[in-house]
Amino acid sequence: MTFKVSLIAAALFCAAGAGAAQAGVGEDYPTAEKADYIFGCMAANGQTRESLDRCSCSIDTIATILPFAEYEQAETVLRMNKVAGQSSEVFRSTGQLRDVVSTMRRAQAEAEVKCFP
């Protein structure tokens, strides 16, 4: 009987540890940022339950690939690229910033393949 209880306790401990390892992935994204992404995604893909599920999957996939700090940098660069004039030229001409945007685009492409089959 004691052996059976110990076995169950060990199984629960292992399951909890595995869940904790997965739970930390992408948790650095603030809820408001995830919601903003999902609202924008749904505006482009329809206001349906299926779209909600797919858009949620998309930001979750991006979050597993790209830390929030890099996501935020890429979003800033993309916004600044839309601004005309010399003030935004540094965002268009800096290689490191282009690399951040490229990484985000790869994450978005992977999310699209996974979540929008």
DSSP file (Angstrom, degrees, kcal/mol; ACC not computed):
  #  RESIDUE AA STRUCTURE BP1 BP2  ACC     N-H-->O    O-->H-N    N-H-->O    O-->H-N    TCO  KAPPA ALPHA  PHI   PSI    X-CA   Y-CA   Z-CA
    1    1 A M     >        0   0    0      0, 0.0     4,-2.1     0, 0.0     5,-0.2   0.000 360.0 360.0 360.0 -45.1    0.0    0.0    0.0
    2    2 A T  H  >  +     0   0    0      1,-0.2     4,-2.4     2,-0.2     5,-0.2   0.886 360.0  53.3 -63.0 -38.8    2.8    2.4    0.9
    3    3 A F  H  > S+     0   0    0      1,-0.2     4,-2.3     2,-0.2    -1,-0.2   0.903 108.0  50.5 -61.9 -41.6    4.6    1.6   -2.3
    4    4 A K  H  > S+     0   0    0      2,-0.2     4,-2.2     1,-0.2    -2,-0.2   0.905 111.1  48.2 -64.0 -43.0    1.4    2.4   -4.3
    5    5 A V  H  X S+     0   0    0     -4,-2.1     4,-2.5     1,-0.2    -1,-0.2   0.903 111.9  49.9 -64.4 -41.8    1.0    5.8   -2.6
    6    6 A S  H  X S+     0   0    0     -4,-2.4     4,-2.4     2,-0.2    -2,-0.2   0.889 109.9  51.1 -63.8 -39.4    4.7    6.6   -3.2
    7    7 A L  H  X S+     0   0    0     -4,-2.3     4,-2.3     2,-0.2    -2,-0.2   0.908 111.2  47.3 -64.5 -42.9    4.3    5.7   -6.8
    8    8 A I  H  X S+     0   0    0     -4,-2.2     4,-2.5     2,-0.2    -2,-0.2   0.917 112.3  50.1 -64.6 -43.6    1.2    8.0   -7.2
    9    9 A A  H  X S+     0   0    0     -4,-2.5     4,-2.3     1,-0.2    -2,-0.2   0.902 110.9  49.4 -62.2 -41.3    3.0   10.8   -5.4
   10   10 A A  H  X S+     0   0    0     -4,-2.4     4,-2.4     2,-0.2    -1,-0.2   0.903 110.6  50.1 -64.7 -41.3    6.0   10.4   -7.7
   11   11 A A  H  X S+     0   0    0     -4,-2.3     4,-2.4     1,-0.2    -2,-0.2   0.912 111.7  47.8 -63.9 -42.4    3.8   10.4  -10.8
   12   12 A L  H  X S+     0   0    0     -4,-2.5     4,-2.4     2,-0.2    -1,-0.2   0.896 110.9  51.6 -64.9 -39.7    2.0   13.6   -9.6
   13   13 A F  H  X S+     0   0    0     -4,-2.3     4,-2.1     2,-0.2    -2,-0.2   0.922 111.5  46.8 -63.0 -44.4    5.3   15.3   -8.9
   14   14 A C  H  X S+     0   0    0     -4,-2.4     4,-2.2     2,-0.2    -2,-0.2   0.902 112.2  50.1 -64.6 -41.7    6.7   14.5  -12.3
   15   15 A A  H  X S+     0   0    0     -4,-2.4     4,-2.1     1,-0.2    -2,-0.2   0.900 110.6  49.9 -64.3 -40.7    3.5   15.7  -14.0
   16   16 A A  H  X S+     0   0    0     -4,-2.4     4,-2.1     1,-0.2    -1,-0.2   0.894 110.4  50.7 -65.3 -39.3    3.6   18.9  -12.1
   17   17 A G  H  X S+     0   0    0     -4,-2.1     4,-1.8     2,-0.2    -2,-0.2   0.894 109.7  49.7 -65.4 -40.2    7.2   19.4  -13.0
   18   18 A A  H  X S+     0   0    0     -4,-2.2     4,-1.7     1,-0.2    -1,-0.2   0.894 111.1  49.7 -65.9 -39.6    6.5   18.9  -16.7
   19   19 A G  H  X S+     0   0    0     -4,-2.1     4,-2.6     1,-0.2    -1,-0.2   0.880 108.4  53.0 -66.0 -37.7    3.6   21.3  -16.6
   20   20 A A  H  X S+     0   0    0     -4,-2.1     4,-1.1     2,-0.2    -1,-0.2   0.872 106.3  53.1 -66.2 -36.2    5.8   23.9  -14.9
   21   21 A A  H  < S+     0   0    0     -4,-1.8     4,-0.3     1,-0.2    -1,-0.2   0.908 115.4  40.0 -65.5 -40.6    8.4   23.6  -17.6
   22   22 A Q  H >< S+     0   0    0     -4,-1.7     3,-1.2     1,-0.2    -2,-0.2   0.840 107.3  63.9 -74.4 -34.1    5.8   24.2  -20.3
   23   23 A A  H 3< S+     0   0    0     -4,-2.6    -1,-0.2     1,-0.3    -2,-0.2   0.793  95.4  59.2 -64.2 -28.4    4.0   26.9  -18.4
   24   24 A G  T >< S+     0   0    0     -4,-1.1     3,-1.2    -3,-0.2     2,-0.4   0.682  79.8 103.2 -75.7 -17.0    7.0   29.3  -18.4
   25   25 A V  T <  S-     0   0    0     -3,-1.2    39,-0.2    -4,-0.3    38,-0.1  -0.525  99.3  -5.7 -72.7 121.5    7.1   29.5  -22.2
   26   26 A G  T >  S+     0   0    0     -2,-0.4     3,-1.2    37,-0.4    -1,-0.3   0.536  92.3 124.7  77.7   6.2    5.7   32.7  -23.5
   27   27 A E  T <   +     0   0    0     -3,-1.2    -2,-0.1     1,-0.2    -1,-0.1   0.582  56.6  76.1 -76.6  -7.3    4.5   33.9  -20.1
   28   28 A D  T 3  S+     0   0    0     -4,-0.3    -1,-0.2    35,-0.2    -3,-0.1   0.544  71.9  99.6 -80.6  -4.0    6.5   37.2  -20.4
   29   29 A Y  S <  S-     0   0    0     -3,-1.2     2,-0.0     1,-0.0    34,-0.0  -0.714  79.6-124.2 -81.0 122.3    3.8   38.5  -22.8
   30   30 A P     >  -     0   0    0      0, 0.0     4,-2.1     0, 0.0     3,-0.4  -0.358  16.7-121.6 -63.9 147.2    1.4   40.8  -21.0
   31   31 A T  H  > S+     0   0    0      1,-0.2     4,-2.8     2,-0.2     5,-0.2   0.885 112.4  55.9 -57.1 -41.4   -2.2   39.9  -21.4
   32   32 A A  H  > S+     0   0    0      1,-0.2     4,-2.4     2,-0.2    -1,-0.2   0.873 106.9  49.9 -62.1 -37.0   -3.1   43.2  -22.9
   33   33 A E  H  > S+     0   0    0     -3,-0.4     4,-2.2     2,-0.2    -1,-0.2   0.910 111.5  48.0 -68.0 -41.9   -0.5   42.7  -25.7
   34   34 A K  H  X S+     0   0    0     -4,-2.1     4,-2.5     2,-0.2    -2,-0.2   0.928 112.9  48.8 -62.4 -43.9   -1.8   39.2  -26.4
   35   35 A A  H  X S+     0   0    0     -4,-2.8     4,-2.9     1,-0.2    -2,-0.2   0.909 109.3  52.5 -62.8 -42.2   -5.4   40.6  -26.5
   36   36 A D  H  X S+     0   0    0     -4,-2.4     4,-2.2     1,-0.2    -1,-0.2   0.915 110.9  47.5 -60.3 -43.7   -4.3   43.5  -28.8
   37   37 A Y  H  X S+     0   0    0     -4,-2.2     4,-2.7     2,-0.2    -2,-0.2   0.932 112.7  48.9 -61.5 -46.0   -2.7   41.0  -31.2
   38   38 A I  H  X S+     0   0    0     -4,-2.5     4,-2.8     2,-0.2    -2,-0.2   0.902 110.1  50.8 -63.9 -41.9   -5.8   38.7  -31.2
   39   39 A F  H  X S+     0   0    0     -4,-2.9     4,-2.0     2,-0.2    -1,-0.2   0.926 113.2  45.8 -61.7 -44.4   -8.1   41.7  -31.8
   40   40 A G  H  X S+     0   0    0     -4,-2.2     4,-1.4    -5,-0.2    -2,-0.2   0.904 113.3  49.7 -64.0 -41.6   -6.0   42.8  -34.8
   41   41 A C  H  X S+     0   0    0     -4,-2.7     4,-1.7     1,-0.2    -2,-0.2   0.907 111.4  48.5 -63.2 -42.9   -5.8   39.2  -36.1
   42   42 A M  H  X S+     0   0    0     -4,-2.8     4,-1.9     1,-0.2    -1,-0.2   0.840 105.5  58.0 -69.1 -32.1   -9.6   38.8  -35.8
   43   43 A A  H  < S+     0   0    0     -4,-2.0    -1,-0.2     1,-0.2    -2,-0.2   0.867 114.1  39.5 -62.9 -34.3  -10.2   42.1  -37.6
   44   44 A A  H  < S+     0   0    0     -4,-1.4    -2,-0.2    -3,-0.1    -1,-0.2   0.753 126.3  34.2 -84.3 -25.5   -8.3   40.7  -40.5
   45   45 A N  H  < S-     0   0    0     -4,-1.7    -2,-0.2     1,-0.3    -3,-0.2   0.386 118.3 -84.2-115.9   2.4   -9.6   37.1  -40.3
   46   46 A G     <  -     0   0    0     -4,-1.9     2,-1.0    -5,-0.1    -1,-0.3  -0.048  34.2 -93.0 107.6 149.9  -13.2   37.5  -39.2
   47   47 A Q  S    S+     0   0    0     -4,-0.1     2,-0.3     4,-0.1    -1,-0.1  -0.451  79.2 122.1 -95.7  59.1  -15.1   37.8  -35.9
   48   48 A T  S  > S-     0   0    0     -2,-1.0     4,-2.2    -6,-0.1     5,-0.1  -0.753  74.7-114.1-118.8 165.5  -15.8   34.1  -35.4
   49   49 A R  H  > S+     0   0    0     -2,-0.3     4,-2.4     2,-0.2     5,-0.2   0.889 118.8  53.8 -63.1 -39.8  -15.0   31.6  -32.7
   50   50 A E  H  > S+     0   0    0      1,-0.2     4,-2.4     2,-0.2    -1,-0.2   0.906 108.4  49.2 -61.6 -41.8  -12.7   29.7  -35.1
   51   51 A S  H  > S+     0   0    0      2,-0.2     4,-2.9     1,-0.2     5,-0.3   0.897 108.6  53.4 -64.4 -40.8  -10.8   32.9  -35.8
   52   52 A L  H  X S+     0   0    0     -4,-2.2     4,-2.3     2,-0.2    -2,-0.2   0.933 110.8  46.8 -58.5 -46.9  -10.5   33.6  -32.1
   53   53 A D  H  X S+     0   0    0     -4,-2.4     4,-2.2     1,-0.2    -2,-0.2   0.918 115.0  45.8 -62.5 -44.1   -9.0   30.1  -31.6
   54   54 A R  H  X S+     0   0    0     -4,-2.4     4,-2.1     2,-0.2    -2,-0.2   0.897 113.5  48.3 -68.2 -40.3   -6.6   30.5  -34.6
   55   55 A C  H  X S+     0   0    0     -4,-2.9     4,-2.1     2,-0.2     5,-0.2   0.875 111.6  50.4 -68.6 -36.7   -5.5   34.0  -33.6
   56   56 A S  H  X S+     0   0    0     -4,-2.3     4,-2.1    -5,-0.3    -2,-0.2   0.911 110.5  50.0 -64.4 -42.7   -4.9   32.8  -30.0
   57   57 A C  H  X S+     0   0    0     -4,-2.2     4,-2.4    -5,-0.2    -2,-0.2   0.892 108.3  55.3 -59.8 -40.6   -2.8   29.9  -31.3
   58   58 A S  H  X S+     0   0    0     -4,-2.1     4,-2.4     2,-0.2    -2,-0.2   0.939 110.0  41.8 -62.2 -50.6   -0.9   32.3  -33.5
   59   59 A I  H  X S+     0   0    0     -4,-2.1     4,-2.4     1,-0.2    -1,-0.2   0.864 114.0  53.6 -69.1 -33.4    0.2   34.7  -30.6
   60   60 A D  H  X S+     0   0    0     -4,-2.1     4,-1.2    -5,-0.2    -1,-0.2   0.898 110.0  47.8 -65.0 -39.1    1.0   31.7  -28.4
   61   61 A T  H  X S+     0   0    0     -4,-2.4     4,-0.9     2,-0.2     3,-0.4   0.923 111.9  49.0 -66.4 -44.7    3.2   30.2  -31.1
   62   62 A I  H >X S+     0   0    0     -4,-2.4     4,-3.1     1,-0.2     3,-0.9   0.910 107.8  55.9 -59.7 -42.0    5.0   33.5  -31.6
   63   63 A A  H 3< S+     0   0    0     -4,-2.4   -37,-0.4     1,-0.3    -1,-0.2   0.787 103.7  53.8 -64.2 -28.1    5.5   33.8  -27.9
   64   64 A T  H 3< S+     0   0    0     -4,-1.2    -1,-0.3    -3,-0.4    -2,-0.2   0.723 118.4  35.7 -77.3 -19.4    7.2   30.4  -27.8
   65   65 A I  H << S+     0   0    0     -3,-0.9    -2,-0.2    -4,-0.9    -3,-0.1   0.817 119.4  42.9 -98.0 -39.5    9.7   31.5  -30.5
   66   66 A L  S  < S-     0   0    0     -4,-3.1    -1,-0.2    -5,-0.2     5,-0.1  -0.941  77.7-129.2-121.1 118.4   10.2   35.2  -29.7
   67   67 A P    >>  -     0   0    0      0, 0.0     4,-2.1     0, 0.0     3,-0.5  -0.283  32.3-111.5 -59.5 152.7   10.8   36.7  -26.2
   68   68 A F  H 3> S+     0   0    0      1,-0.2     4,-3.0     2,-0.2     5,-0.2   0.860 115.2  59.0 -59.0 -37.8    8.5   39.6  -25.5
   69   69 A A  H 3> S+     0   0    0      1,-0.2     4,-1.9     2,-0.2    -1,-0.2   0.904 109.8  43.7 -59.1 -41.1   11.3   42.2  -25.5
   70   70 A E  H <> S+     0   0    0     -3,-0.5     4,-2.6     2,-0.2    -1,-0.2   0.876 112.2  52.7 -71.3 -37.4   12.2   41.2  -29.1
   71   71 A Y  H  X S+     0   0    0     -4,-2.1     4,-2.6     2,-0.2    -2,-0.2   0.928 110.1  48.9 -60.4 -45.1    8.6   41.2  -30.1
   72   72 A E  H  X S+     0   0    0     -4,-3.0     4,-2.1     2,-0.2    -2,-0.2   0.893 110.7  50.2 -63.4 -41.3    8.2   44.7  -28.7
   73   73 A Q  H  X S+     0   0    0     -4,-1.9     4,-2.6    -5,-0.2    -1,-0.2   0.935 111.4  48.4 -61.3 -46.3   11.3   45.8  -30.6
   74   74 A A  H  X S+     0   0    0     -4,-2.6     4,-2.6     1,-0.2    -2,-0.2   0.909 110.5  50.7 -62.9 -42.7   10.1   44.4  -33.8
   75   75 A E  H  X S+     0   0    0     -4,-2.6     4,-2.2     2,-0.2    -1,-0.2   0.902 110.9  49.8 -60.9 -41.1    6.7   46.0  -33.4
   76   76 A T  H  X S+     0   0    0     -4,-2.1     4,-2.7     2,-0.2    -2,-0.2   0.928 110.9  48.7 -63.6 -45.8    8.3   49.4  -32.8
   77   77 A V  H  X S+     0   0    0     -4,-2.6     4,-2.1     1,-0.2    -2,-0.2   0.922 111.2  50.1 -61.1 -44.5   10.5   49.0  -35.8
   78   78 A L  H  X S+     0   0    0     -4,-2.6     4,-0.6     1,-0.2    -1,-0.2   0.894 112.3  47.4 -62.9 -39.6    7.5   48.1  -38.0
   79   79 A R  H >< S+     0   0    0     -4,-2.2     3,-1.0     1,-0.2     4,-0.3   0.919 112.6  48.9 -65.8 -42.8    5.6   51.1  -36.7
   80   80 A M  H >< S+     0   0    0     -4,-2.7     3,-1.3     1,-0.3    -2,-0.2   0.809 100.6  64.9 -69.3 -28.6    8.5   53.5  -37.3
   81   81 A N  H 3< S+     0   0    0     -4,-2.1    -1,-0.3     1,-0.3    -2,-0.2   0.747  97.0  57.9 -64.2 -21.8    9.0   52.2  -40.8
   82   82 A K  T << S+     0   0    0     -3,-1.0     2,-0.4    -4,-0.6    -1,-0.3   0.628  86.6  94.4 -81.8 -14.1    5.6   53.6  -41.6
   83   83 A V  S <  S-     0   0    0     -3,-1.3     2,-0.1    -4,-0.3     5,-0.1  -0.650  74.2-134.4 -82.3 130.8    6.7   57.1  -40.6
   84   84 A A        +     0   0    0     -2,-0.4     3,-0.2     3,-0.1     2,-0.1  -0.481  58.2  36.2 -81.7 154.2    7.9   59.2  -43.5
   85   85 A G  S >  S-     0   0    0      1,-0.2     3,-0.8    -2,-0.1     4,-0.2  -0.337  99.1 -55.1 103.7 179.9   11.1   61.3  -43.3
   86   86 A Q  G >> S+     0   0    0      1,-0.2     3,-1.3     2,-0.2     4,-0.5   0.754 116.2  74.2 -71.9 -25.5   14.6   61.2  -41.8
   87   87 A S  G 34 S+     0   0    0      1,-0.3    -1,-0.2    -3,-0.2     3,-0.2   0.789 105.1  37.7 -62.2 -25.7   13.5   60.7  -38.3
   88   88 A S  G X> S+     0   0    0     -3,-0.8     4,-1.0     1,-0.1     3,-0.8   0.400  88.6  96.4-103.9   2.3   12.6   57.1  -39.1
   89   89 A E  H X> S+     0   0    0     -3,-1.3     4,-2.0     1,-0.3     3,-0.5   0.857  77.0  61.3 -61.0 -36.2   15.5   56.4  -41.4
   90   90 A V  H 3X S+     0   0    0     -4,-0.5     4,-1.1     1,-0.2    -1,-0.3   0.832 102.2  52.9 -60.9 -31.6   17.6   54.8  -38.6
   91   91 A F  H <4 S+     0   0    0     -3,-0.8    -1,-0.2     1,-0.2    -2,-0.2   0.797 113.0  43.5 -74.0 -28.0   14.9   52.1  -38.2
   92   92 A R  H << S+     0   0    0     -4,-1.0    -2,-0.2    -3,-0.5    -1,-0.2   0.764 118.7  41.8 -85.5 -26.1   15.0   51.3  -41.9
   93   93 A S  H  < S+     0   0    0     -4,-2.0     2,-0.6     4,-0.0    -2,-0.2   0.541  85.7  99.3-104.0  -7.3   18.8   51.3  -42.3
   94   94 A T     X  -     0   0    0     -4,-1.1     4,-1.9    -5,-0.2     3,-0.2  -0.719  58.3-153.5 -88.0 121.6   20.1   49.5  -39.2
   95   95 A G  H  > S+     0   0    0     -2,-0.6     4,-2.1     1,-0.2    -1,-0.2   0.870  92.7  55.3 -60.3 -41.0   20.9   45.9  -39.8
   96   96 A Q  H  > S+     0   0    0      1,-0.2     4,-1.7     2,-0.2    -1,-0.2   0.890 109.0  47.9 -62.3 -39.1   20.3   44.7  -36.3
   97   97 A L  H  > S+     0   0    0      1,-0.2     4,-1.9     2,-0.2    -1,-0.2   0.870 109.4  52.8 -70.5 -36.0   16.8   46.2  -36.3
   98   98 A R  H  X S+     0   0    0     -4,-1.9     4,-2.4     1,-0.2    -1,-0.2   0.876 106.9  54.0 -64.0 -36.0   16.1   44.5  -39.7
   99   99 A D  H  X S+     0   0    0     -4,-2.1     4,-2.3     2,-0.2    -2,-0.2   0.888 105.7  52.3 -64.7 -39.1   17.2   41.2  -38.1
  100  100 A V  H  X S+     0   0    0     -4,-1.7     4,-2.0     1,-0.2    -1,-0.2   0.919 111.3  46.8 -62.3 -43.6   14.8   41.6  -35.2
  101  101 A V  H  X S+     0   0    0     -4,-1.9     4,-2.6     1,-0.2    -2,-0.2   0.893 110.3  53.2 -65.8 -39.6   11.9   42.2  -37.7
  102  102 A S  H  X S+     0   0    0     -4,-2.4     4,-2.1     1,-0.2    -2,-0.2   0.902 107.9  50.7 -62.3 -40.6   13.1   39.2  -39.8
  103  103 A T  H  X S+     0   0    0     -4,-2.3     4,-2.1     1,-0.2    -1,-0.2   0.907 111.2  48.6 -63.2 -41.5   13.0   37.0  -36.7
  104  104 A M  H  X S+     0   0    0     -4,-2.0     4,-2.7     1,-0.2    -2,-0.2   0.909 109.6  51.8 -65.3 -41.2    9.5   38.2  -35.9
  105  105 A R  H  X S+     0   0    0     -4,-2.6     4,-2.3     1,-0.2    -1,-0.2   0.877 108.9  50.9 -64.1 -36.7    8.4   37.5  -39.5
  106  106 A R  H  X S+     0   0    0     -4,-2.1     4,-2.3     2,-0.2    -1,-0.2   0.910 110.6  49.2 -65.3 -41.0    9.7   34.0  -39.3
  107  107 A A  H  X S+     0   0    0     -4,-2.1     4,-2.3     1,-0.2    -2,-0.2   0.906 111.5  49.5 -63.6 -41.2    7.8   33.4  -36.0
  108  108 A Q  H  X S+     0   0    0     -4,-2.7     4,-2.4     2,-0.2    -2,-0.2   0.894 109.9  51.2 -64.6 -39.5    4.7   34.8  -37.7
  109  109 A A  H  X S+     0   0    0     -4,-2.3     4,-2.2     2,-0.2    -2,-0.2   0.910 110.5  48.2 -64.6 -41.5    5.2   32.5  -40.7
  110  110 A E  H  X S+     0   0    0     -4,-2.3     4,-2.3     1,-0.2    -2,-0.2   0.905 111.5  50.6 -64.7 -40.1    5.5   29.5  -38.4
  111  111 A A  H  X S+     0   0    0     -4,-2.3     4,-3.1     1,-0.2     5,-0.4   0.888 109.3  51.4 -63.8 -39.0    2.4   30.5  -36.5
  112  112 A E  H  X S+     0   0    0     -4,-2.4     4,-2.1     2,-0.2    -2,-0.2   0.916 110.8  47.4 -65.2 -42.3    0.5   30.8  -39.8
  113  113 A V  H  < S+     0   0    0     -4,-2.2    -2,-0.2     1,-0.2    -1,-0.2   0.913 119.4  40.2 -63.8 -42.2    1.5   27.4  -40.9
  114  114 A K  H  < S+     0   0    0     -4,-2.3    -2,-0.2    -5,-0.2    -1,-0.2   0.898 127.9  28.1 -74.2 -41.0    0.6   25.9  -37.5
  115  115 A C  H  < S+     0   0    0     -4,-3.1    -3,-0.2     1,-0.2    -2,-0.2   0.662 121.0  46.1-102.7 -19.0   -2.6   27.8  -36.7
  116  116 A F     <        0   0    0     -4,-2.1    -1,-0.2    -5,-0.4    -2,-0.1  -0.543 360.0 360.0-123.8  65.2   -4.1   28.7  -40.2
  117  117 A P              0   0    0      0, 0.0    -1,-0.1     0, 0.0    -4,-0.1   0.507 360.0 360.0 -68.1 360.0   -3.8   25.4  -42.1
